[in-house]
Each structure stands twice: as C-alpha cells, then as structure tokens.
C-alpha cells in the first residue's frame, strides 16, 4: 500500500513538471516579468541613467540609512575640493557619541581618521560616525543637512528632503524615492568610484583609542549581497520601523554597472533576494553600447584668429543601453563642426557627433576646442606681413 502511495506521489511530481502545473515563480508579466513584494523599486544603468525597471519609483518613503549615500557624497566632495583629507583626524563630540541605532561606539573625545570613519559609515552604517563627519565638514549636523538638501537639488532629486545625516529620524519630512536614490547612487559610484574600496569590505577591524585604553572593534558589512551575488560592488542598506527594509545595491558585470533600489520590503532577507532578481533581470535583458572608437578629429579652421586653426577634442564617450536585443553593429556616426570665428575659448563646444541606428537618432556627444584662439588685431596682421616679407628676403 505504501509503495503505491509513493509511486502515485512521484507521478504527480512528474506530471506537474511536464504539463505545466503551477510552480513557484518570481515572474509576473504585469510588472515586467518580475514579482516584487516591496512597494517601490527601480533598476538603473549607471553610465546612461537609463531606467530598465520601475515600480512606484516616485513614491515618497523613508530611506533609513540609505541616507548615508548622500553623506558619503559630501565627504568625497570635501576631499576633492581639498578641504579635508583621508588622513585627517576627527574628534568625536558628545552629540555624535549619543547617536542610537546602528553605531560603532565612538567615545567622546575619541579620534579617528576620515578614512576609518568612511569605513564605519559605509560598512557598518555607523550613525555616530556619520554625525562626527557631518560636524567635521560643516560645523554642525544641521548645517551639513542643509548641504545635503542643496546637493540633492543639484542632482535633480525632486522628491527628496533630508532632516538628518544618517537616516535615524522617524520624521515625515525625511523622505526620498527609489528614483532619487538611484540618482544619488549614480553620482557616488561614477564621480567617486573609489567608494567601492569601502563598500566591498566584508569584515575589518578598527581600533578605539580612549582614556580607558585601546581595543579592537569589528566592522561587518550590512550588505549581504556581497556574499550572495558575485558582481556586487555595494552600496548601502537601511532599516527602521518606519522605513522597513531597504537596500540600494550596485553591481558591475563585464563593465556594465547597474543600480537596484528596493524600498519598504516587509522582511530582512527579501530586500536582498529582490535586489538580486532585479540585477539578474538587467544583465539578462540589457546590452550596453559604448563607442570606443569615435571619429578621428582634425584641427578646425578659425576665421579672424591669431591662429588659423584650433585642435578639437572629446570630453566624453557615447553610451546607449539596448533592452530589446538590438544589433548595434550598424551604428552610424555623423560628425558636424561649426564655422568658427575668433575668439574661441578652450573647452567651448565647436561641433557634435550624432549617433543613429536603423534611421533613429539615439543621441550625440560634443566636440570641444582644445585650446583658446585669440582674435587677431591690427598689429597681429602687420606682424604677419613683416614676417612674410622677411621670409621672402
């Protein structure tokens, strides 16, 4: 009898597999082939900012510690501007020490380098480290938050407003969206790619040196995708009772960088599973075209200048994301230059290269003056005549 039951059970499994009885799946045709439990999500390609997938991307939600992506941007802005350096020592204030939530347990008066505090922020999501850096850069957290909001506006983050530098607040006025997080992440990883040397750290120790002595403290990365998905490069997790579970995940496969944002996931593990599903979907469906061999540029004639021509240069590469399996081997490139009259300033746009595929214009990149050309004056013409006359003699 038992043998017959087991045979019947095995037959049901085989029939279900063969004839398509319902099987567990994360596919859903109504949402682009992906089924997500989170209320808001987006998938973006970094170099072009092309959106591959979205689900309520402009719905305002609490970002929790994903806020720290903007904190990191401002830290690297300050480094780039020469205002601070990675070797600078930052003294922890009583206010920074008082931060609750995720922390690395900095003591009042404790000194840590900027480099170490970046690790504390991006690896272990230290709220105390975030506030310490905010105070070091701007004098106070409130002044730093003002800088955060100004930077967000400059990036086109239209549905974002920050009230602290770490995302610990439950204020309704601290909000952003999946789309704005993707824009913020895109700025960080493309402008400051060195961030990946921090966000790919799995575990590392720092040393607390206080009046009580010296002791080691272990940093453990909150982004579990580093162990679950081989192409992961970062970036930041976040969770509070208000925000639920969020993650902004970045990955790089064969030179294609993707940004997946998951907001408001109901449980801890699903945010990583769903971010991985988005990344896999992107790498399965997308192909990035990058022009590594743009048209060769020749010097361009200039009328009325002290020089007869000006060198032409590119400042960028053309990129385009294909999501429908297009063949871009027939890409057309059309170079157009302007009629130039002096004066010409170095860096001034003097032409374009336009890209077309199958009769459709995809976009263009600029051609720029490599040097300045001053307008020729009377004495320049006179000197030229004299030099020509001397050459004849």
N, C-alpha and C positions, 0 to 999 in steps of 0.2 A: 504493500500500500504506500509506504513512504517513498519507495523507488518511483512509483507512478507520479506522485506529487512533485518530486524533484524534476522528473522528465517534463511534466507539464509546465513547471516554472521556467525551465530553460527554453522551452518552445516559445513562451510568451516573450522572453527577452529577445530571442532571435526574430520573431515576427515584428516586435516593436522597432527593432533596428532596421529590418529590411523594408517594411511597408510604411515607415514614417509615423508611427505613433508618437505622441508628444514627448519630446526630450528636453532636458534642461538647456536653456539657451540665454545668451545675453543680447541676442539680436532682436530688433524691433523696427520694422520698416517705417513706422510713423515718426521715428526720431533718428533718421539717417542710418539705420542699421545697428544702433547701439541703444541698449536699455540701461538707464541710469536711475538709481534711487534718489540721488541728490537733486534738489530743486533747481540748481543753477550750475552751469558748466560752460566751458569753452575750450577749443583746441585751436592754437595759432601757430603758424610757421614764423620763425623769428626774423629771418632776413627780409622778408617781404611784408610781414604783418598780415598775411592772408589768413582769414578765418576758415577753417576746414569743417568745424562742427560747432554748434552752439545750442544751448538750452537755457532760455530765460537769461541771456548774458547781461542784460542791463537792469536786472532786479537788484535793488539795493539791499545789502546784507552786511552783518557784522563780520569782519575778516579775522578777528582774533590776532594771533601772532604773525599772520601773513603781512600785517602792518610793517613788520621789520624789514621787508624788502625795500620800502622807501627810506627807512633809517639807514640801511646799507648804502643806498644810492647817495645820500647826503654825506655819508662818511667818505666814500670814494670821490665825490665831488670836491670835498675839502682837501683830500690828499692830492688830487690832480691839480688843484689851484695852488698847492704849496703852503696851505695854511696849517696843515698838520702832516705828520709822517708816521709810518708804521712803528717806528722806534720810540715815539713819544710816550712818556709815562703819564697815565691818567689816574688822578686821586679820586677814590670813591667817596661821595658825600653821604651824610646821614640819610638824606632823602632817597638816594639811589639804593642804599642798603635796605631801606624799608619796603621795597617793592615785593609784593607777594607773587603767587603763581609760580610759573617756571623761572628758576633762578640758579645762579652758580654760587651763591652765598658769599658775595663780596662783603668785606667788613669795612666800616667807616675808617677812612684814612688809608686803606689798602691801595697800593699802586700796582697797576697792570699796564702793559704796553697796548697801544692801539691794535697791534696785530693780534694779541691774545684776546682782547675784547671782541674783535670781529669774530673770532672762533667761538667765543661764548655766545654771541648773538645768533650766528648762522648755523652752528652745530647743535647747541643745547637750548637755544631760544631763551637766553637769559634776559629777563626783564630788568634786573639790576644793572647788567652790562649795557643794555640799551640806553637807560637813563644816564648812566655815567658818561657815555659817549655824547649824548644829546647836550648835557651840561658842558662838556669839554669844548664842543664845537660852537654852541650858541649862547652859553652862559646860563641858560635855564631850559627846562623841558618845554615850557610854554613858547619861548622864542623859537626853539627847534621845531615845534609842531607848526608854527606859522610858516617856517621854511618848507616843511613837508607839504603843506597845502599849496604853497606857491609853485613848488616843483611839480606837484600833481597836475595843476592847471596848465603848466607849460607842456606837459605830455599829452594833453587832451583828455585827461581823466575827468569827464564831465559829471560823473555821478559818484564822486569821492569826497569825503571830508574826514580829516583826522582830528582827534582830540587828545591823543597821547602818542608816544613814540614806540610803544610795544604791543598795543592791542589788548591790554588787560582790562580796559574800561568796558562797562556794560551800557554806556551812554547810547541813546538812539541817534545822537549826532555824530557818532563814529561809524562810518559806513563806506562801503565801496561796492563794486560789482565784479563779476567774473571777467568781463571785458577790460575793465580798468586795471585789474590785477595783471592780466596778460600784457597790457601795455607797459605797466610798471616793471614787470619781469623782463620784458623785451629790452627795455632801456638798460637794466642792470647787466644782463648777460652779454649784450652786444657792445655796450660802451665800456664796460669793465669786465672783460672775460676772465680776469684773474680771480673773480669771485668763486670760480669753480674749484680753485685750490682749497677753498674753505668748505664749500658745500658738499664736496665729495669725501670729506673726512668722516670715517665711520666712528672711530673712538680715538681719543687723545687725552693726555693728562695735562693739567695746568698746575702751577704751584701758587698756593696762597702764602704770602709772607706778611704776618701781622705781629703785633706785640706779644701774642701768645706763642709765636714761633712759626715754623714752616711746615706746611703739609700739602700733600698731593690731593688733587680733586679730578675725578674722571669726567670727561665730556663724552656723551653718547648721542649720536645723531638721531633726531626725532623723525627723519625721513626714511622709513623702512624700505622704500623703493630702491634704495642703494643696494640692498641685498636681494631684492625681488625681481628687478628689471635691469638687464645688463647695460643698457645705454643711458642710464640715469646720470645726470650731472648736477642735480639739485632739485628743488630750490628752497622751499620753506613750507612748514606745516603750521597749523593753528587750530586751537580748540578752546572754547569756553561753553558754558551752559547756554549762552545766547547764540553764539555762532555755530554750535555743534562742531562737527569735524570737517576741517578744510585742508586742502593741500594745493600748492602751486608746484607742479612737477615739470622739470625740464629734462630733455634728453637730446643726445646727438648720435645719429646713426648715418654713416657714410657722408658726413659733412652737412646733413640736414638737421637743423635744430628745431625742435617742437616744444611748445609750452602748453601744458594741460592744467586747467584750473577746475577744481571741484569745491563747491561751497555748500555748507549745510548738510553734510552727509549724516545720516542718523547713527552710524556707529564707527568705531575706530578703524576697523580693517577695511570697510567698504570704500573709504576715500582712496586708499592705495589701489585696490582692485579696479575701481572705476577709472582712476587716472591712468593706470596701465592699459586698460581697454581703449581709452582714447588715443594713447600714444601708439599702440599697435595698429589701430584703425588708420591713423595718419600715415604711418610708414607703409602700410599695405596699399593705400589708395593714392598716395601723392608722389609726385616726381618733381624735383627742383631743377630748373634750368638756370645756369649761371654762365654768362659769357666770359670765358677765359681768354678769348682772342677777339677783342673788339677791333674795328677797322683801324689800320695804321694812320696816325695823324702826321700831316706835313705842316710846316710853318705856313701861316696865313698872311696874305698881303694886307698892308695897312696904308691907307692914304693919309698924306699930310703928317707923317710921323718922322721923328728923328731917326728911327729905324724903318726899313722898308717892309719888314715882316715881323710877326710875333710867333713864338713857339706855342703849340696847342697841347693841352694835357687833359687826361681824365682824372676825376676825383673819386669815382665810384665804379662798381661793376653793375651790370644789369642782371637782375634776378626775376624769375617768374615761376610761380607754383602751378603745376598742372595737376588736376584732380580727376581727370577722366581718361587717363591713358593716352593722351595726345602724343604724336610723334613730332618732336621739335627739330628733327634733322633738316627740315626745310625752312628754318628760321631765316627771314630776310632782314638785312640791316641797311638802313639808308642814312648816310652821313650828309648833313647840311651845315654849311658855315655861313656866318653873317658877312655882309660887306662892312669892312672895318675902317673907321676914320679916327685918327688920333685926337685926343689922348685915350689910351687904353690902360686900365688898371689891372695889375696882376690879380688873378682869381675871377676876373669878370667873365661871364658866360659869353662865348663867341660862336657857339654852334650846338648842334644836337645830333645824337644818333638815335633813330627811331627803329623800333623792332616790330615786325609784322609776321604773322603766321596764318597761312591759308586765307589771306586777304583781310585779316582782322588785326588792327593795331593794338599791340599789347602795352606799350609804354615807351619811354625814352630816357636817356641819360644825357647830361650836359657835357659840352666841351668848353674848356676854360683857358684863358690866357696864362701862359707860364711865366711871363714877365710883363712889366709895365712898359708902355711906349709913350714917351712924351711928345706933345705936339711940336712940330718944327716951327721955329720963329725965323725972322728976317736974317739974323746973324748966322743961324744954322745953314740957311740956303747959301749965304755969302761964303761961309767957310767951306761948304761943299764945292762951290765954284772954284775957289782958290786951290783946294786940294786937287781937283781935276786938272786945273791949268798947270800946277806943279808936276803932276804925273806926266803930262804931255811933254814938258820941258825935259 
